């Protein structure tokens, strides 16, 4: 189970929300597939990716919006990827995942 907790402070105080994603093992091949969660057509979603290339991630997300961003945590820091952006925008992602994204990688996806 992967749990994402988000906290925010505003004029009315502090609020929080939580999302839980459960990943189940499967006998099927998992490369290039979303194993847990789903990508909402708008907003931010938490998913677990079965591993593979960044292109396979993008295809599996199925986000029709031209405005999509992916984030992973690397050593406790969010690293983002924006498809079609200049290379300098995605440098840290390419450094973190030079060959492919590992299996069972939790990711945030912003679609729309």
C-alpha positions in Angstrom: 0.0 0.0 0.0 1.3 3.4 -0.9 -0.1 6.4 1.0 0.2 10.0 -0.2 -0.7 12.7 2.4 -1.0 16.3 1.3 -1.2 19.2 3.8 -2.1 22.8 3.1 -2.4 25.9 5.2 -4.8 28.7 4.6 -6.7 31.5 6.3 -9.0 28.9 8.0 -6.1 26.7 9.3 -4.4 23.6 8.2 -6.2 20.9 6.2 -5.0 17.5 4.8 -6.1 14.8 2.5 -4.9 11.3 1.8 -4.8 8.9 -1.1 -4.1 5.1 -0.8 -3.1 2.9 -3.7 -2.9 -0.9 -3.3 -0.7 -2.8 -5.6 -1.4 -6.5 -6.2 1.0 -9.0 -7.7 -0.2 -10.5 -11.0 1.0 -13.3 -13.2 0.7 -11.0 -16.2 3.6 -9.0 -17.6 3.6 -5.6 -15.9 6.1 -3.6 -18.1 4.5 -0.5 -19.6 1.3 -0.8 -17.5 -0.2 1.0 -14.6 -0.5 -1.4 -11.8 -2.2 0.7 -9.2 -4.4 3.8 -9.3 -5.7 5.4 -12.4 -5.1 8.7 -14.3 -8.0 11.1 -13.9 -8.7 13.3 -17.0 -8.0 16.4 -14.9 -6.2 17.1 -11.7 -3.4 15.1 -10.0 -3.5 11.3 -9.7 -1.3 8.8 -7.8 -0.3 5.7 -9.8 2.1 2.8 -9.6 3.9 2.1 -12.9 5.0 -1.4 -13.8 8.3 -0.2 -15.2 9.6 0.6 -18.7 10.5 3.6 -20.8 9.2 7.1 -20.3 7.3 6.7 -23.6 5.6 3.6 -22.3 4.6 5.5 -19.2 3.1 8.3 -21.3 1.2 5.8 -23.5 -0.2 3.9 -20.5 -1.4 7.1 -18.8 -3.7 7.8 -21.7 -3.8 11.5 -20.9 -5.3 13.3 -24.0 -4.4 16.7 -22.7 -1.3 18.4 -24.2 -0.6 19.5 -20.7 0.6 16.5 -18.8 3.4 16.2 -16.1 4.8 13.2 -14.3 6.6 13.3 -10.9 8.7 10.7 -9.1 10.6 11.1 -5.9 14.3 10.5 -6.1 16.1 10.7 -2.7 13.2 12.5 -1.2 13.0 15.2 -3.9 10.3 15.4 -6.6 11.7 15.1 -10.1 9.3 16.0 -13.0 8.9 15.1 -16.6 7.0 17.2 -19.2 6.5 15.4 -22.6 7.6 17.6 -25.5 9.4 20.1 -23.3 12.9 21.3 -24.1 15.6 18.9 -22.8 16.7 21.3 -20.1 13.3 21.0 -18.5 13.6 17.2 -18.2 17.3 16.9 -17.4 16.8 15.7 -13.8 14.3 13.0 -15.0 16.7 11.8 -17.6 19.4 11.6 -15.0 17.2 9.7 -12.6 15.8 7.3 -15.3 18.4 7.2 -18.1 17.4 3.8 -19.4 14.0 3.1 -17.9 11.7 3.6 -15.0 11.9 0.8 -12.5 9.0 -1.6 -11.9 6.5 -0.7 -9.1 7.5 3.0 -9.2 4.9 5.3 -7.6 4.3 8.4 -9.6 2.1 11.5 -9.5 0.5 12.4 -12.9 -1.1 15.8 -13.7 -3.4 15.6 -16.6 -5.3 18.6 -18.0 
